[in-house]
Amino acid sequence: MRLLIAGWQGQVARALAEAAPACPDVAACAIGRPALDICEMKTITRALADVRPDVVINTAAYTAVDKAESQADEAFALNRDGARMLAQAAQKRGAAVIHLSTDYVFDGSKAAPYGEDDPPAPQTVYSRSKLEGEEMVRAANPRHVIMRTAWVYSPVGSNFVKTMLRLAESRDRLGVVDDQCGNPTYAPHLAEAILGVARQIAGAGPDAPWGTYHAVGSGSATWCGLAREIFRQSSARGGPGAEIDAITTADYPTPARRPANSRLDCDKLQQHFGLRLPDWRDGVKDCVSRLCPTPTD
Ligand SMILES: NC(=O)c1ccc[n+]([C@@H]2O[C@H](COP(=O)([O-])OP(=O)(O)OC[C@H]3O[C@@H](n4cnc5c(N)ncnc54)[C@H](OP(=O)(O)O)[C@@H]3O)[C@@H](O)[C@H]2O)c1
């Protein structure tokens, strides 16, 4: 199976590029800007011609959720128009597309985890641009799998785990939001699931389970619970730690409003692809061990 991964420096792209070589049946090529810019059709066409993929995985996105509030044009150009161009070009070459989307398409008012059929109600520029991206991908390429993920962290890039460990280097106490709940997702676990989906859809016809899926780490936490687990794991390894004060969203205002409930139900991914991501604590353990190595590692 030949894979073209759009994006190469992002958390998910790097996790995919790390995991793919271990799969004997997979030849994966991760290409990012400037060689592949998903807003430049010329570069998309060239990358597709060079790699001749069975499946295109789109990890490229405008992910600066707060900045998007004042940069709507940039967010839509990438998350909506770029997503459409890539899916369309893949379709023309007979390649399927796996497109990543977000829990933020929901407003967070539901009391239970969101299913794929729950009505989206995006509340911010980023989430609207991602939802419109989903719609574009569905229209452009019937051979698509949209995977909505959330709260992604990894040993690379900017993410909550790295931020907590960095802040704990210089501070003894941190206030962390405890009234937003979601599913922390370790990028290497997500990458395994994406590769599992890719394997099952490469070359598949109309009967394959095309559509929209939720793909997040098993189990849920608040940001505060996640921070406590990070410091528990880190302290056990002699790494940084800090006392945590539970605060509310109102105590920590951000330009883009976050949903109170971001939890996603992943049963559909299990039913159609036989895939379930490991528990989020397993991901934190691996991530912290990579960020805080001990002499015996
Ligand atoms: N991170 C999360 O918590 C989270 C949550 C829910 C959903 N998601 C979704 O998951 C996907 C992957 O997220 P991530 O955390 O891996 O994102 P990320 O680390 O922010 O990486 C995004 C990548 O997109 C690339 N990119 C930006 N503009 C591009 C363009 N015009 N052409 C090609 N590449 C471009 C960037 O490349 P440069 O390095 O060149 O800037 C960057 O490496 C995204 O679709 C995101 O919306 C993420």
Ligand as a Chemical Component Dictionary entry (heavy atoms), coordinates in Angstrom:
data_LIG
# 
_chem_comp.id                   LIG 
_chem_comp.type                 NON-POLYMER 
_chem_comp.pdbx_formal_charge   0 
_chem_comp.three_letter_code    LIG 
# 
loop_
_chem_comp_atom.comp_id 
_chem_comp_atom.atom_id 
_chem_comp_atom.alt_atom_id 
_chem_comp_atom.type_symbol 
_chem_comp_atom.charge 
_chem_comp_atom.model_Cartn_x 
_chem_comp_atom.model_Cartn_y 
_chem_comp_atom.model_Cartn_z 
_chem_comp_atom.pdbx_ordinal 
LIG N1  N1  N 0  -3.819 18.957 18.006 1  
LIG C1  C1  C 0  -5.029 18.687 18.471 2  
LIG O1  O1  O 0  -5.271 18.685 19.685 3  
LIG C2  C2  C 0  -6.140 18.334 17.520 4  
LIG C3  C3  C 0  -7.431 18.151 18.041 5  
LIG C4  C4  C 0  -8.461 17.819 17.158 6  
LIG C5  C5  C 0  -8.212 17.680 15.811 7  
LIG N2  N2  N 1  -6.960 17.868 15.339 8  
LIG C6  C6  C 0  -6.741 17.741 13.903 9  
LIG O2  O2  O 0  -5.748 16.764 13.668 10 
LIG C7  C7  C 0  -4.975 17.116 12.525 11 
LIG C8  C8  C 0  -3.488 17.079 12.844 12 
LIG O3  O3  O 0  -3.230 17.913 13.959 13 
LIG P1  P1  P 0  -1.760 18.118 14.534 14 
LIG O4  O4  O 0  -1.895 18.255 16.011 15 
LIG O5  O5  O -1 -0.832 17.114 13.945 16 
LIG O6  O6  O 0  -1.472 19.560 13.931 17 
LIG P2  P2  P 0  -0.120 20.398 13.959 18 
LIG O7  O7  O 0  0.889  19.734 14.830 19 
LIG O8  O8  O 0  -0.502 21.805 14.243 20 
LIG O9  O9  O 0  0.373  20.272 12.461 21 
LIG C9  C9  C 0  -0.300 20.867 11.410 22 
LIG C10 C10 C 0  0.635  20.835 10.233 23 
LIG O10 O10 O 0  -0.022 21.400 9.113  24 
LIG C11 C11 C 0  0.990  21.926 8.307  25 
LIG N3  N3  N 0  0.506  22.913 7.365  26 
LIG C12 C12 C 0  0.064  24.153 7.620  27 
LIG N4  N4  N 0  -0.292 24.760 6.482  28 
LIG C13 C13 C 0  -0.028 23.883 5.476  29 
LIG C14 C14 C 0  -0.186 23.922 4.080  30 
LIG N5  N5  N 0  -0.691 25.000 3.443  31 
LIG N6  N6  N 0  0.184  22.843 3.349  32 
LIG C15 C15 C 0  0.693  21.767 3.959  33 
LIG N7  N7  N 0  0.857  21.661 5.291  34 
LIG C16 C16 C 0  0.494  22.723 6.035  35 
LIG C17 C17 C 0  1.961  22.583 9.272  36 
LIG O11 O11 O 0  3.187  22.601 8.616  37 
LIG P3  P3  P 0  4.384  23.574 9.022  38 
LIG O12 O12 O 0  5.119  22.753 10.027 39 
LIG O13 O13 O 0  5.074  23.775 7.722  40 
LIG O14 O14 O 0  3.773  24.821 9.589  41 
LIG C18 C18 C 0  1.917  21.623 10.453 42 
LIG O15 O15 O 0  3.019  20.769 10.439 43 
LIG C19 C19 C 0  -5.513 18.474 12.074 44 
LIG O16 O16 O 0  -6.461 18.276 11.063 45 
LIG C20 C20 C 0  -6.211 19.026 13.291 46 
LIG O17 O17 O 0  -7.254 19.912 12.945 47 
LIG C21 C21 C 0  -5.911 18.182 16.156 48 
# 
loop_
_chem_comp_bond.comp_id 
_chem_comp_bond.atom_id_1 
_chem_comp_bond.atom_id_2 
_chem_comp_bond.value_order 
_chem_comp_bond.pdbx_ordinal 
LIG N1  C1  SING 1  
LIG C1  O1  DOUB 2  
LIG C1  C2  SING 3  
LIG C2  C3  SING 4  
LIG C2  C21 DOUB 5  
LIG C3  C4  DOUB 6  
LIG C4  C5  SING 7  
LIG C5  N2  DOUB 8  
LIG N2  C6  SING 9  
LIG N2  C21 SING 10 
LIG C6  O2  SING 11 
LIG C6  C20 SING 12 
LIG O2  C7  SING 13 
LIG C7  C8  SING 14 
LIG C7  C19 SING 15 
LIG C8  O3  SING 16 
LIG O3  P1  SING 17 
LIG P1  O4  DOUB 18 
LIG P1  O5  SING 19 
LIG P1  O6  SING 20 
LIG O6  P2  SING 21 
LIG P2  O7  DOUB 22 
LIG P2  O8  SING 23 
LIG P2  O9  SING 24 
LIG O9  C9  SING 25 
LIG C9  C10 SING 26 
LIG C10 O10 SING 27 
LIG C10 C18 SING 28 
LIG O10 C11 SING 29 
LIG C11 N3  SING 30 
LIG C11 C17 SING 31 
LIG N3  C12 SING 32 
LIG N3  C16 SING 33 
LIG C12 N4  DOUB 34 
LIG N4  C13 SING 35 
LIG C13 C14 SING 36 
LIG C13 C16 DOUB 37 
LIG C14 N5  SING 38 
LIG C14 N6  DOUB 39 
LIG N6  C15 SING 40 
LIG C15 N7  DOUB 41 
LIG N7  C16 SING 42 
LIG C17 O11 SING 43 
LIG C17 C18 SING 44 
LIG O11 P3  SING 45 
LIG P3  O12 DOUB 46 
LIG P3  O13 SING 47 
LIG P3  O14 SING 48 
LIG C18 O15 SING 49 
LIG C19 O16 SING 50 
LIG C19 C20 SING 51 
LIG C20 O17 SING 52 
# 
